[in-house]
């Protein structure tokens, strides 16, 4: 039934560690994190091993609140769900959700190229693997609105300034769109730019 609890074997945990591409020096820590995460996931899904998008949003934000972390805007969590839902089934299984551990544990140590590619994954709307200025600004506005805030003239000016900084620095060919390579190169040259462009 739905409340059946399952256990994650050591072999399954090892397979997940390998599939997540975790280095050998982090394998032990990640293996323990996976087992802990599996217990939380099993409880949250009542043993079904699956969450749809709305369930994932409630669970993810609730988890952040319980941990005392900054709460992500709903639109960002929806984007995260789409990234994790590798088979586009509309439901996350544990093996897909476990990718979240790799994202969380490796984000701070990701190379500039990896970080830039993740930015494109999140901001790109039309699927051309580039970020246009309109896509970038649209995402900032949507995030603001999802927090129940109004887009004032002052905030719009700040968004425009932020976009101008990113695009004037990273748009190497001047075509008005940013590729992951362009963003990564700008981060290499100006490390502080990455800190001002959090995911």
Secondary structure, 3 states (H helix, E strand, C coil): CCCCCCCCCHHHHHHHHHHCCCCHHHHHHHHHHHHHHHHHHHHHCCCCCEEEHHHHHHHHHHHHHHHCCCCCCHHHHHHHHHHHCCCCCCEEEHHHHCHHHHHHHHHHHCCHHHHHHHHHHHHCCCCCCCEEHHHHHHHHHHHHHHCCCCCCHHHHHHHHHHHHHHHHHHCCCCCCEECHHHHHHHHHHCHHHHHCCCC
